Amino acid sequence: MACAGPRAVSEFRKVDIDRTALLDTLAHRDNLLETAAGRISVRVESDIFESSFSADFFFSAPDSFRANIRGMIGSVPASAVTIGDSTALFIPSKDSLYIAIDGEEENPVIGLRIGMADLVNALIGRLELAYDSLVSFDYEGQTAGLLLTDGFVFRRIEILPSAWVPKSVQIFSEDGSAIIDIGYFDFVEIDGIIRPTKVMITNPLRNEKVMIEVEREILGGTLPEGIFHLPVPDDVGIWYLSRRNDDNRR
């Protein structure tokens, strides 16, 4: 769909709705986020370093994502493709392809222990709520609070009901340890869909932060064919970041 100019949204009202209707509405909203493309600015912070970059991104549900890191005068010094929890990062200047699976290793794109799947989910904001995963539902002020579990982790989601958009998502383990904390800010309306223009992702245990500012975004459009294919030279060096060193090759 064509993208009309975004309109700032700052007022949200409580909506009288039961949990089934809310889940149905959120599922419908997920369907409106089948594809997305745009440009983002990213800043990463930890106790030992800071960095920033901008990227053009492309997304297709459920979990295909590409980011072309932007360099000087329109150059692309690196490209990353993520499918699910697997990421491939190609850096032409180093003649190297890095392959990683989300886990205990540092993210090859941002250098923090925040997985690419977490970053993609946070940026796009698809909630993909399973009806049988809902533990509780309540209102706190103007927000609707949902607590969900898959048996391994819990998610606490705050929804702005009149906009059907998340205000925050917290993911924590069964013992209550925080894993990921996501906050959404500065909302705009794009073709009838309320979207955040700022996203903050935090790993509380490691004091790591990723701040994303959405400079522009198009929803529901047709993506370039083959956008999630990452062509690399045959003789490129391949580095598996979560495997044994002798798996790596030139």
CYANA upper distance limits for C-alpha pairs under 8 A (distance plus 0.5 A):
  1 MET  CA    218 ILE  CA      8.40
  1 MET  CA    219 LEU  CA      7.21
  1 MET  CA    220 GLY  CA      5.82
  1 MET  CA    221 GLY  CA      5.64
  2 ALA  CA    191 ASP  CA      8.48
  2 ALA  CA    218 ILE  CA      7.87
  2 ALA  CA    219 LEU  CA      8.44
  2 ALA  CA    221 GLY  CA      7.64
  3 CYS  CA    190 ILE  CA      7.07
  3 CYS  CA    191 ASP  CA      6.70
  3 CYS  CA    218 ILE  CA      6.19
  3 CYS  CA    219 LEU  CA      7.63
  4 ALA  CA    190 ILE  CA      6.85
  4 ALA  CA    191 ASP  CA      6.43
  5 GLY  CA    190 ILE  CA      7.40
  6 PRO  CA    188 VAL  CA      6.23
  6 PRO  CA    189 GLU  CA      5.84
  6 PRO  CA    190 ILE  CA      5.50
  6 PRO  CA    191 ASP  CA      8.28
  7 ARG  CA    188 VAL  CA      5.61
  7 ARG  CA    189 GLU  CA      5.54
  7 ARG  CA    190 ILE  CA      7.49
  8 ALA  CA    186 ASP  CA      8.10
  8 ALA  CA    187 PHE  CA      6.57
  8 ALA  CA    188 VAL  CA      4.74
  8 ALA  CA    189 GLU  CA      6.88
  9 VAL  CA    186 ASP  CA      8.14
  9 VAL  CA    187 PHE  CA      5.89
  9 VAL  CA    188 VAL  CA      5.57
  9 VAL  CA    189 GLU  CA      7.04
  9 VAL  CA    194 ILE  CA      8.20
 10 SER  CA    186 ASP  CA      8.11
 10 SER  CA    187 PHE  CA      7.35
 12 PHE  CA    142 GLN  CA      7.83
 12 PHE  CA    160 LEU  CA      7.17
 12 PHE  CA    161 PRO  CA      8.00
 12 PHE  CA    162 SER  CA      6.30
 12 PHE  CA    163 ALA  CA      7.42
 13 ARG  CA    142 GLN  CA      6.77
 13 ARG  CA    160 LEU  CA      8.35
 13 ARG  CA    161 PRO  CA      7.58
 13 ARG  CA    162 SER  CA      6.07
 14 LYS  CA    141 GLY  CA      8.40
 14 LYS  CA    142 GLN  CA      5.46
 14 LYS  CA    143 THR  CA      7.47
 14 LYS  CA    160 LEU  CA      8.28
 14 LYS  CA    161 PRO  CA      6.58
 14 LYS  CA    162 SER  CA      6.89
 15 VAL  CA    161 PRO  CA      6.38
 15 VAL  CA    162 SER  CA      6.59
 17 ILE  CA     21 ALA  CA      6.79
 17 ILE  CA     22 LEU  CA      6.85
 18 ASP  CA     22 LEU  CA      6.72
 19 ARG  CA     23 LEU  CA      6.62
 19 ARG  CA    137 PHE  CA      7.10
 20 THR  CA     24 ASP  CA      6.66
 21 ALA  CA     25 THR  CA      6.59
 22 LEU  CA     26 LEU  CA      6.67
 23 LEU  CA     27 ALA  CA      6.58
 23 LEU  CA    129 LEU  CA      7.69
 23 LEU  CA    131 TYR  CA      7.71
 24 ASP  CA     28 HIS  CA      6.77
 25 THR  CA     29 ARG  CA      6.78
 25 THR  CA    164 TRP  CA      7.86
 26 LEU  CA     30 ASP  CA      6.73
 26 LEU  CA    127 LEU  CA      8.00
 26 LEU  CA    129 LEU  CA      8.40
 26 LEU  CA    164 TRP  CA      6.95
 27 ALA  CA     31 ASN  CA      6.98
 27 ALA  CA    127 LEU  CA      8.35
 27 ALA  CA    128 GLU  CA      7.21
 27 ALA  CA    129 LEU  CA      7.65
 28 HIS  CA     32 LEU  CA      7.20
 29 ARG  CA     33 LEU  CA      7.34
 29 ARG  CA    126 ARG  CA      8.42
 29 ARG  CA    164 TRP  CA      7.87
 30 ASP  CA     34 GLU  CA      7.63
 30 ASP  CA    126 ARG  CA      5.71
 30 ASP  CA    127 LEU  CA      7.28
 30 ASP  CA    128 GLU  CA      7.32
 32 LEU  CA    219 LEU  CA      8.25
 32 LEU  CA    220 GLY  CA      7.36
 33 LEU  CA     61 ALA  CA      8.03
 33 LEU  CA    124 ILE  CA      8.02
 33 LEU  CA    126 ARG  CA      7.46
 33 LEU  CA    219 LEU  CA      7.02
 33 LEU  CA    220 GLY  CA      7.02
 34 GLU  CA     59 PHE  CA      8.40
 34 GLU  CA     60 SER  CA      6.26
 34 GLU  CA     61 ALA  CA      5.46
 34 GLU  CA     62 PRO  CA      7.95
 34 GLU  CA    219 LEU  CA      8.39
 34 GLU  CA    220 GLY  CA      6.74
 35 THR  CA     58 PHE  CA      8.14
 35 THR  CA     59 PHE  CA      5.88
 35 THR  CA     60 SER  CA      5.02
 35 THR  CA     61 ALA  CA      6.81
 35 THR  CA    219 LEU  CA      6.43
 35 THR  CA    220 GLY  CA      5.40
 35 THR  CA    221 GLY  CA      6.88
 35 THR  CA    222 THR  CA      8.06
 35 THR  CA    223 LEU  CA      8.11
 36 ALA  CA     58 PHE  CA      6.42
 36 ALA  CA     59 PHE  CA      5.59
 36 ALA  CA     60 SER  CA      7.27
 36 ALA  CA    124 ILE  CA      8.31
 36 ALA  CA    217 GLU  CA      7.38
 36 ALA  CA    218 ILE  CA      6.12
 36 ALA  CA    219 LEU  CA      5.02
 36 ALA  CA    220 GLY  CA      6.50
 36 ALA  CA    221 GLY  CA      7.31
 37 ALA  CA     56 ASP  CA      8.01
 37 ALA  CA     57 PHE  CA      5.94
 37 ALA  CA     58 PHE  CA      4.89
 37 ALA  CA     59 PHE  CA      6.68
 37 ALA  CA    217 GLU  CA      6.14
 37 ALA  CA    218 ILE  CA      5.81
 37 ALA  CA    219 LEU  CA      7.20
 37 ALA  CA    221 GLY  CA      8.35
 37 ALA  CA    223 LEU  CA      8.22
 38 GLY  CA     56 ASP  CA      6.23
 38 GLY  CA     57 PHE  CA      5.97
 38 GLY  CA     58 PHE  CA      7.34
 38 GLY  CA    214 VAL  CA      8.09
 38 GLY  CA    215 GLU  CA      7.91
 38 GLY  CA    216 ARG  CA      5.70
 38 GLY  CA    217 GLU  CA      4.65
 38 GLY  CA    218 ILE  CA      6.53
 39 ARG  CA     54 SER  CA      7.76
 39 ARG  CA     55 ALA  CA      6.21
 39 ARG  CA     56 ASP  CA      4.89
 39 ARG  CA     57 PHE  CA      6.49
 39 ARG  CA    214 VAL  CA      6.71
 39 ARG  CA    215 GLU  CA      5.97
 39 ARG  CA    216 ARG  CA      5.90
 39 ARG  CA    217 GLU  CA      7.13
 40 ILE  CA     54 SER  CA      6.10
 40 ILE  CA     55 ALA  CA      6.00
 40 ILE  CA     56 ASP  CA      6.97
 40 ILE  CA     57 PHE  CA      7.92
 40 ILE  CA    212 ILE  CA      6.99
 40 ILE  CA    213 GLU  CA      6.04
 40 ILE  CA    214 VAL  CA      5.04
 40 ILE  CA    215 GLU  CA      5.90
 40 ILE  CA    216 ARG  CA      7.73
 41 SER  CA     52 SER  CA      7.98
 41 SER  CA     53 PHE  CA      6.49
 41 SER  CA     54 SER  CA      4.72
 41 SER  CA     55 ALA  CA      7.03
 41 SER  CA    212 ILE  CA      6.20
 41 SER  CA    213 GLU  CA      5.65
 41 SER  CA    214 VAL  CA      7.07
 41 SER  CA    215 GLU  CA      7.56
 42 VAL  CA     52 SER  CA      5.98
 42 VAL  CA     53 PHE  CA      5.91
 42 VAL  CA     54 SER  CA      6.32
 42 VAL  CA     55 ALA  CA      8.39
 42 VAL  CA    210 VAL  CA      7.41
 42 VAL  CA    211 MET  CA      6.22
 42 VAL  CA    212 ILE  CA      5.17
 42 VAL  CA    213 GLU  CA      7.07
 43 ARG  CA     50 GLU  CA      7.93
 43 ARG  CA     51 SER  CA      6.37
 43 ARG  CA     52 SER  CA      4.73
 43 ARG  CA     53 PHE  CA      7.16
 43 ARG  CA    210 VAL  CA      6.25
 43 ARG  CA    211 MET  CA      5.64
 43 ARG  CA    212 ILE  CA      7.09
 44 VAL  CA     50 GLU  CA      6.13
 44 VAL  CA     51 SER  CA      5.93
 44 VAL  CA     52 SER  CA      6.65
 44 VAL  CA    110 ILE  CA      7.34
 44 VAL  CA    208 GLU  CA      8.08
 44 VAL  CA    209 LYS  CA      6.20
 44 VAL  CA    210 VAL  CA      5.02
 44 VAL  CA    211 MET  CA      6.89
 45 GLU  CA     49 PHE  CA      6.61
 45 GLU  CA     50 GLU  CA      5.05
 45 GLU  CA     51 SER  CA      7.31
 45 GLU  CA    208 GLU  CA      6.28
 45 GLU  CA    209 LYS  CA      5.65
 45 GLU  CA    210 VAL  CA      7.01
 46 SER  CA     50 GLU  CA      6.94
 46 SER  CA    112 LEU  CA      8.19
 46 SER  CA    206 ARG  CA      8.25
 46 SER  CA    207 ASN  CA      6.54
 46 SER  CA    208 GLU  CA      5.06
 46 SER  CA    209 LYS  CA      6.97
 47 ASP  CA    207 ASN  CA      7.35
 47 ASP  CA    208 GLU  CA      7.85
 53 PHE  CA     69 ILE  CA      7.64
 53 PHE  CA     70 ARG  CA      7.70
 54 SER  CA     69 ILE  CA      6.58
 54 SER  CA     70 ARG  CA      6.10
 55 ALA  CA     67 ALA  CA      6.37
 55 ALA  CA     68 ASN  CA      5.78
 55 ALA  CA     69 ILE  CA      4.82
 55 ALA  CA     70 ARG  CA      5.65
 56 ASP  CA     67 ALA  CA      6.10
 56 ASP  CA     68 ASN  CA      5.69
 56 ASP  CA     69 ILE  CA      7.15
 56 ASP  CA     70 ARG  CA      7.66
 57 PHE  CA     65 PHE  CA      7.70
 57 PHE  CA     66 ARG  CA      6.00
 57 PHE  CA     67 ALA  CA      4.91
 57 PHE  CA     68 ASN  CA      6.90
 58 PHE  CA     65 PHE  CA      6.12
 58 PHE  CA     66 ARG  CA      5.67
 58 PHE  CA     67 ALA  CA      7.13
 58 PHE  CA    223 LEU  CA      7.78
 58 PHE  CA    227 ILE  CA      8.22
 59 PHE  CA     63 ASP  CA      7.95
 59 PHE  CA     64 SER  CA      6.19
 59 PHE  CA     65 PHE  CA      5.02
 59 PHE  CA     66 ARG  CA      7.12
 60 SER  CA     64 SER  CA      5.68
 60 SER  CA     65 PHE  CA      7.07
 63 ASP  CA     82 THR  CA      8.06
 63 ASP  CA     83 ILE  CA      6.12
 63 ASP  CA     84 GLY  CA      5.69
 63 ASP  CA    117 ALA  CA      8.23
 63 ASP  CA    120 VAL  CA      8.28
 64 SER  CA     81 VAL  CA      8.06
 64 SER  CA     82 THR  CA      6.40
 64 SER  CA     83 ILE  CA      5.22
 64 SER  CA     84 GLY  CA      7.30
 64 SER  CA    228 PHE  CA      7.51
 65 PHE  CA     81 VAL  CA      6.24
 65 PHE  CA     82 THR  CA      5.63
 65 PHE  CA     83 ILE  CA      7.01
 65 PHE  CA    120 VAL  CA      7.67
 65 PHE  CA    228 PHE  CA      7.42
 66 ARG  CA     79 SER  CA      7.80
 66 ARG  CA     80 ALA  CA      6.14
 66 ARG  CA     81 VAL  CA      4.91
 66 ARG  CA     82 THR  CA      6.79
 66 ARG  CA    227 ILE  CA      7.81
 66 ARG  CA    228 PHE  CA      6.66
 67 ALA  CA     79 SER  CA      6.27
 67 ALA  CA     80 ALA  CA      5.78
 67 ALA  CA     81 VAL  CA      7.08
 68 ASN  CA     76 VAL  CA      6.73
 68 ASN  CA     78 ALA  CA      6.75
 68 ASN  CA     79 SER  CA      4.98
 68 ASN  CA     80 ALA  CA      7.04
 69 ILE  CA     76 VAL  CA      6.14
 69 ILE  CA     77 PRO  CA      6.76
 69 ILE  CA     78 ALA  CA      5.80
 69 ILE  CA     79 SER  CA      6.37
 69 ILE  CA     80 ALA  CA      8.50
 70 ARG  CA     74 GLY  CA      7.04
 70 ARG  CA     75 SER  CA      6.66
 70 ARG  CA     76 VAL  CA      5.58
 70 ARG  CA     77 PRO  CA      7.18
 70 ARG  CA     78 ALA  CA      8.24
 71 GLY  CA     75 SER  CA      5.35
 71 GLY  CA     76 VAL  CA      5.99
 71 GLY  CA     77 PRO  CA      6.37
 77 PRO  CA     91 ILE  CA      6.69
 77 PRO  CA     92 PRO  CA      7.13
 77 PRO  CA     93 SER  CA      7.52
 78 ALA  CA     89 LEU  CA      7.47
 78 ALA  CA     90 PHE  CA      6.11
 78 ALA  CA     91 ILE  CA      5.08
 78 ALA  CA     92 PRO  CA      7.23
 79 SER  CA     89 LEU  CA      6.24
 79 SER  CA     90 PHE  CA      5.88
 79 SER  CA     91 ILE  CA      7.33
 79 SER  CA    230 LEU  CA      8.42
 80 ALA  CA     87 THR  CA      7.27
 80 ALA  CA     88 ALA  CA      6.05
 80 ALA  CA     89 LEU  CA      4.78
 80 ALA  CA     90 PHE  CA      6.86
 80 ALA  CA    109 VAL  CA      7.95
 81 VAL  CA     87 THR  CA      6.15
 81 VAL  CA     88 ALA  CA      5.87
 81 VAL  CA     89 LEU  CA      7.11
 81 VAL  CA    228 PHE  CA      6.68
 81 VAL  CA    229 HIS  CA      8.18
 81 VAL  CA    230 LEU  CA      7.51
 82 THR  CA     86 SER  CA      6.11
 82 THR  CA     87 THR  CA      4.81
 82 THR  CA     88 ALA  CA      7.00
 82 THR  CA    116 MET  CA      7.57
 82 THR  CA    117 ALA  CA      8.00
 83 ILE  CA     87 THR  CA      7.07
 84 GLY  CA    117 ALA  CA      6.66
 85 ASP  CA    101 ILE  CA      6.12
 85 ASP  CA    102 ASP  CA      5.81
 85 ASP  CA    115 GLY  CA      8.06
 85 ASP  CA    116 MET  CA      7.29
 85 ASP  CA    117 ALA  CA      5.85
 86 SER  CA     99 ILE  CA      7.92
 86 SER  CA    100 ALA  CA      6.35
 86 SER  CA    101 ILE  CA      4.97
 86 SER  CA    102 ASP  CA      6.97
 87 THR  CA     99 ILE  CA      6.26
 87 THR  CA    100 ALA  CA      5.80
 87 THR  CA    101 ILE  CA      6.77
 87 THR  CA    102 ASP  CA      8.44
 87 THR  CA    116 MET  CA      7.73
 88 ALA  CA     97 LEU  CA      7.25
 88 ALA  CA     98 TYR  CA      6.11
 88 ALA  CA     99 ILE  CA      5.03
 88 ALA  CA    100 ALA  CA      7.05
 89 LEU  CA     97 LEU  CA      6.14
 89 LEU  CA     98 TYR  CA      5.50
 89 LEU  CA     99 ILE  CA      6.95
 89 LEU  CA    108 PRO  CA      7.66
 89 LEU  CA    109 VAL  CA      7.65
 90 PHE  CA     95 ASP  CA      8.32
 90 PHE  CA     96 SER  CA      6.51
 90 PHE  CA     97 LEU  CA      4.97
 90 PHE  CA     98 TYR  CA      6.87
 90 PHE  CA    230 LEU  CA      8.36
 90 PHE  CA    232 VAL  CA      7.98
 91 ILE  CA     95 ASP  CA      6.66
 91 ILE  CA     96 SER  CA      6.09
 91 ILE  CA     97 LEU  CA      6.95
 92 PRO  CA     96 SER  CA      7.03
 95 ASP  CA    236 VAL  CA      5.93
 95 ASP  CA    237 GLY  CA      6.74
 96 SER  CA    236 VAL  CA      6.03
 96 SER  CA    237 GLY  CA      5.10
 96 SER  CA    238 ILE  CA      6.40
 96 SER  CA    239 TRP  CA      7.85
 97 LEU  CA    232 VAL  CA      8.36
 97 LEU  CA    236 VAL  CA      7.23
 97 LEU  CA    237 GLY  CA      6.53
 97 LEU  CA    238 ILE  CA      5.33
 97 LEU  CA    239 TRP  CA      6.70
 98 TYR  CA    108 PRO  CA      7.83
 98 TYR  CA    238 ILE  CA      6.45
 98 TYR  CA    239 TRP  CA      5.31
 98 TYR  CA    240 TYR  CA      6.55
 98 TYR  CA    241 LEU  CA      7.31
 99 ILE  CA    238 ILE  CA      7.92
 99 ILE  CA    239 TRP  CA      6.64
 99 ILE  CA    240 TYR  CA      5.42
 99 ILE  CA    241 LEU  CA      6.59
100 ALA  CA    107 ASN  CA      8.25
100 ALA  CA    108 PRO  CA      7.76
100 ALA  CA    240 TYR  CA      6.57
100 ALA  CA    241 LEU  CA      5.73
100 ALA  CA    242 SER  CA      6.47
101 ILE  CA    241 LEU  CA      8.43
101 ILE  CA    242 SER  CA      7.24
102 ASP  CA    107 ASN  CA      7.88
102 ASP  CA    115 GLY  CA      5.69
102 ASP  CA    116 MET  CA      7.37
102 ASP  CA    117 ALA  CA      7.94
103 GLY  CA    113 ARG  CA      8.45
103 GLY  CA    115 GLY  CA      7.60
104 GLU  CA    113 ARG  CA      7.24
105 GLU  CA    113 ARG  CA      6.91
105 GLU  CA    241 LEU  CA      7.83
105 GLU  CA    242 SER  CA      7.05
106 GLU  CA    111 GLY  CA      5.89
106 GLU  CA    112 LEU  CA      5.53
106 GLU  CA    113 ARG  CA      5.10
106 GLU  CA    114 ILE  CA      7.86
107 ASN  CA    111 GLY  CA      5.49
107 ASN  CA    112 LEU  CA      5.83
107 ASN  CA    113 ARG  CA      6.17
107 ASN  CA    114 ILE  CA      6.82
107 ASN  CA    115 GLY  CA      6.46
107 ASN  CA    116 MET  CA      7.38
108 PRO  CA    112 LEU  CA      8.50
112 LEU  CA    208 GLU  CA      7.36
113 ARG  CA    203 ASN  CA      8.34
113 ARG  CA    208 GLU  CA      8.33
114 ILE  CA    118 ASP  CA      7.29
114 ILE  CA    119 LEU  CA      7.83
114 ILE  CA    203 ASN  CA      7.32
114 ILE  CA    208 GLU  CA      8.47
115 GLY  CA    119 LEU  CA      6.97
116 MET  CA    120 VAL  CA      6.59
117 ALA  CA    121 ASN  CA      6.56
118 ASP  CA    122 ALA  CA      6.53
119 LEU  CA    123 LEU  CA      6.60
119 LEU  CA    201 ILE  CA      8.01
120 VAL  CA    124 ILE  CA      6.62
121 ASN  CA    125 GLY  CA      6.09
121 ASN  CA    126 ARG  CA      6.93
121 ASN  CA    127 LEU  CA      8.43
122 ALA  CA    126 ARG  CA      8.46
122 ALA  CA    182 ILE  CA      7.30
122 ALA  CA    199 VAL  CA      7.83
122 ALA  CA    201 ILE  CA      7.86
123 LEU  CA    199 VAL  CA      7.29
123 LEU  CA    212 ILE  CA      8.23
125 GLY  CA    166 PRO  CA      7.86
129 LEU  CA    133 SER  CA      7.86
130 ALA  CA    134 LEU  CA      7.75
133 SER  CA    148 LEU  CA      5.68
133 SER  CA    149 THR  CA      5.77
133 SER  CA    150 ASP  CA      6.48
134 LEU  CA    146 LEU  CA      7.59
134 LEU  CA    147 LEU  CA      6.56
134 LEU  CA    148 LEU  CA      4.94
134 LEU  CA    149 THR  CA      7.25
135 VAL  CA    146 LEU  CA      8.11
135 VAL  CA    147 LEU  CA      5.90
135 VAL  CA    148 LEU  CA      5.72
135 VAL  CA    149 THR  CA      7.45
136 SER  CA    146 LEU  CA      6.39
136 SER  CA    147 LEU  CA      5.74
136 SER  CA    148 LEU  CA      7.72
137 PHE  CA    144 ALA  CA      7.68
137 PHE  CA    145 GLY  CA      6.16
137 PHE  CA    146 LEU  CA      5.23
137 PHE  CA    147 LEU  CA      7.08
138 ASP  CA    144 ALA  CA      6.28
138 ASP  CA    145 GLY  CA      5.74
138 ASP  CA    146 LEU  CA      7.30
139 TYR  CA    143 THR  CA      6.31
139 TYR  CA    144 ALA  CA      4.96
139 TYR  CA    145 GLY  CA      6.33
140 GLU  CA    144 ALA  CA      6.70
140 GLU  CA    145 GLY  CA      7.28
142 GLN  CA    160 LEU  CA      7.41
142 GLN  CA    161 PRO  CA      8.13
143 THR  CA    158 GLU  CA      6.48
143 THR  CA    159 ILE  CA      5.90
143 THR  CA    160 LEU  CA      5.51
143 THR  CA    161 PRO  CA      6.89
144 ALA  CA    158 GLU  CA      6.13
144 ALA  CA    159 ILE  CA      5.53
144 ALA  CA    160 LEU  CA      7.05
144 ALA  CA    161 PRO  CA      6.97
145 GLY  CA    156 ARG  CA      7.50
145 GLY  CA    157 ILE  CA      6.21
145 GLY  CA    158 GLU  CA      5.15
145 GLY  CA    159 ILE  CA      6.87
146 LEU  CA    155 ARG  CA      8.34
146 LEU  CA    156 ARG  CA      6.21
146 LEU  CA    157 ILE  CA      5.65
146 LEU  CA    158 GLU  CA      7.02
146 LEU  CA    159 ILE  CA      8.44
147 LEU  CA    154 PHE  CA      7.48
147 LEU  CA    155 ARG  CA      6.18
147 LEU  CA    156 ARG  CA      5.12
147 LEU  CA    157 ILE  CA      7.02
148 LEU  CA    154 PHE  CA      6.09
148 LEU  CA    155 ARG  CA      5.61
148 LEU  CA    156 ARG  CA      7.06
149 THR  CA    153 VAL  CA      6.25
149 THR  CA    154 PHE  CA      4.89
149 THR  CA    155 ARG  CA      6.71
150 ASP  CA    154 PHE  CA      7.48
152 PHE  CA    173 SER  CA      7.37
152 PHE  CA    174 GLU  CA      7.24
153 VAL  CA    171 ILE  CA      7.32
153 VAL  CA    172 PHE  CA      6.29
153 VAL  CA    173 SER  CA      5.20
153 VAL  CA    174 GLU  CA      6.45
154 PHE  CA    171 ILE  CA      6.17
154 PHE  CA    172 PHE  CA      5.86
154 PHE  CA    173 SER  CA      6.63
154 PHE  CA    174 GLU  CA      7.34
155 ARG  CA    169 VAL  CA      7.25
155 ARG  CA    170 GLN  CA      6.07
155 ARG  CA    171 ILE  CA      5.09
155 ARG  CA    172 PHE  CA      7.08
156 ARG  CA    169 VAL  CA      6.22
156 ARG  CA    170 GLN  CA      5.58
156 ARG  CA    171 ILE  CA      7.03
157 ILE  CA    166 PRO  CA      7.28
157 ILE  CA    167 LYS  CA      8.09
157 ILE  CA    168 SER  CA      6.30
157 ILE  CA    169 VAL  CA      5.06
157 ILE  CA    170 GLN  CA      7.00
158 GLU  CA    166 PRO  CA      6.20
158 GLU  CA    167 LYS  CA      5.85
158 GLU  CA    168 SER  CA      5.74
158 GLU  CA    169 VAL  CA      7.05
159 ILE  CA    164 TRP  CA      6.75
159 ILE  CA    165 VAL  CA      6.15
159 ILE  CA    166 PRO  CA      4.92
159 ILE  CA    167 LYS  CA      6.08
159 ILE  CA    168 SER  CA      7.93
160 LEU  CA    164 TRP  CA      6.11
160 LEU  CA    165 VAL  CA      6.06
160 LEU  CA    166 PRO  CA      6.66
160 LEU  CA    167 LYS  CA      6.79
161 PRO  CA    165 VAL  CA      7.65
163 ALA  CA    193 ILE  CA      8.31
163 ALA  CA    194 ILE  CA      6.47
164 TRP  CA    194 ILE  CA      8.11
165 VAL  CA    194 ILE  CA      7.04
165 VAL  CA    195 ARG  CA      7.59
166 PRO  CA    184 TYR  CA      7.52
167 LYS  CA    183 GLY  CA      6.63
167 LYS  CA    184 TYR  CA      5.64
167 LYS  CA    185 PHE  CA      7.81
168 SER  CA    181 ASP  CA      8.05
168 SER  CA    182 ILE  CA      5.96
168 SER  CA    183 GLY  CA      4.99
168 SER  CA    184 TYR  CA      6.48
169 VAL  CA    181 ASP  CA      6.53
169 VAL  CA    182 ILE  CA      5.52
169 VAL  CA    183 GLY  CA      7.14
170 GLN  CA    178 ALA  CA      7.86
170 GLN  CA    179 ILE  CA      8.20
170 GLN  CA    180 ILE  CA      6.40
170 GLN  CA    181 ASP  CA      5.04
170 GLN  CA    182 ILE  CA      6.68
171 ILE  CA    178 ALA  CA      6.71
171 ILE  CA    179 ILE  CA      6.00
171 ILE  CA    180 ILE  CA      5.64
171 ILE  CA    181 ASP  CA      6.88
172 PHE  CA    176 GLY  CA      6.27
172 PHE  CA    177 SER  CA      5.86
172 PHE  CA    178 ALA  CA      4.75
172 PHE  CA    179 ILE  CA      5.45
172 PHE  CA    180 ILE  CA      7.43
173 SER  CA    177 SER  CA      5.80
173 SER  CA    178 ALA  CA      7.06
173 SER  CA    179 ILE  CA      7.43
178 ALA  CA    203 ASN  CA      8.27
178 ALA  CA    204 PRO  CA      6.90
178 ALA  CA    205 LEU  CA      7.54
179 ILE  CA    203 ASN  CA      6.54
179 ILE  CA    204 PRO  CA      7.23
179 ILE  CA    205 LEU  CA      7.60
180 ILE  CA    201 ILE  CA      7.45
180 ILE  CA    202 THR  CA      6.23
180 ILE  CA    203 ASN  CA      5.53
180 ILE  CA    204 PRO  CA      7.30
181 ASP  CA    200 MET  CA      8.50
181 ASP  CA    201 ILE  CA      6.28
181 ASP  CA    202 THR  CA      5.56
181 ASP  CA    203 ASN  CA      7.05
181 ASP  CA    204 PRO  CA      7.71
182 ILE  CA    199 VAL  CA      7.54
182 ILE  CA    200 MET  CA      6.07
182 ILE  CA    201 ILE  CA      5.06
182 ILE  CA    202 THR  CA      6.89
183 GLY  CA    199 VAL  CA      6.27
183 GLY  CA    200 MET  CA      5.59
183 GLY  CA    201 ILE  CA      7.17
184 TYR  CA    196 PRO  CA      6.31
184 TYR  CA    197 THR  CA      8.26
184 TYR  CA    198 LYS  CA      6.45
184 TYR  CA    199 VAL  CA      5.32
184 TYR  CA    200 MET  CA      7.10
185 PHE  CA    196 PRO  CA      6.02
185 PHE  CA    197 THR  CA      6.96
185 PHE  CA    198 LYS  CA      5.60
185 PHE  CA    199 VAL  CA      6.90
186 ASP  CA    196 PRO  CA      6.10
186 ASP  CA    197 THR  CA      6.03
186 ASP  CA    198 LYS  CA      6.62
187 PHE  CA    194 ILE  CA      6.94
187 PHE  CA    195 ARG  CA      5.85
187 PHE  CA    196 PRO  CA      4.71
187 PHE  CA    197 THR  CA      6.36
187 PHE  CA    198 LYS  CA      8.47
188 VAL  CA    194 ILE  CA      6.10
188 VAL  CA    195 ARG  CA      5.88
188 VAL  CA    196 PRO  CA      6.77
188 VAL  CA    197 THR  CA      7.53
189 GLU  CA    193 ILE  CA      5.86
189 GLU  CA    194 ILE  CA      4.88
189 GLU  CA    195 ARG  CA      6.60
190 ILE  CA    194 ILE  CA      6.81
190 ILE  CA    195 ARG  CA      7.52
190 ILE  CA    219 LEU  CA      8.48
196 PRO  CA    214 VAL  CA      8.39
197 THR  CA    213 GLU  CA      6.17
197 THR  CA    214 VAL  CA      5.32
197 THR  CA    215 GLU  CA      7.83
198 LYS  CA    211 MET  CA      7.80
198 LYS  CA    212 ILE  CA      6.16
198 LYS  CA    213 GLU  CA      5.06
198 LYS  CA    214 VAL  CA      6.73
199 VAL  CA    211 MET  CA      6.36
199 VAL  CA    212 ILE  CA      5.57
199 VAL  CA    213 GLU  CA      7.03
200 MET  CA    209 LYS  CA      7.57
200 MET  CA    210 VAL  CA      6.38
200 MET  CA    211 MET  CA      5.14
200 MET  CA    212 ILE  CA      6.89
201 ILE  CA    209 LYS  CA      6.18
201 ILE  CA    210 VAL  CA      5.58
201 ILE  CA    211 MET  CA      6.92
202 THR  CA    207 ASN  CA      7.53
202 THR  CA    208 GLU  CA      6.18
202 THR  CA    209 LYS  CA      4.99
202 THR  CA    210 VAL  CA      6.95
203 ASN  CA    207 ASN  CA      6.27
203 ASN  CA    208 GLU  CA      5.61
203 ASN  CA    209 LYS  CA      6.94
204 PRO  CA    208 GLU  CA      7.30
223 LEU  CA    227 ILE  CA      7.68
232 VAL  CA    236 VAL  CA      7.36
235 ASP  CA    250 ARG  CA      7.51
236 VAL  CA    250 ARG  CA      6.97
237 GLY  CA    248 ASN  CA      8.40
237 GLY  CA    249 ARG  CA      6.42
237 GLY  CA    250 ARG  CA      4.60
238 ILE  CA    248 ASN  CA      6.41
238 ILE  CA    249 ARG  CA      6.08
238 ILE  CA    250 ARG  CA      6.77
239 TRP  CA    247 ASP  CA      8.24
239 TRP  CA    248 ASN  CA      5.35
239 TRP  CA    249 ARG  CA      7.23
240 TYR  CA    244 ARG  CA      8.26
240 TYR  CA    245 ASN  CA      8.32
240 TYR  CA    247 ASP  CA      7.35
240 TYR  CA    248 ASN  CA      6.42
243 ARG  CA    247 ASP  CA      7.09
244 ARG  CA    248 ASN  CA      8.12
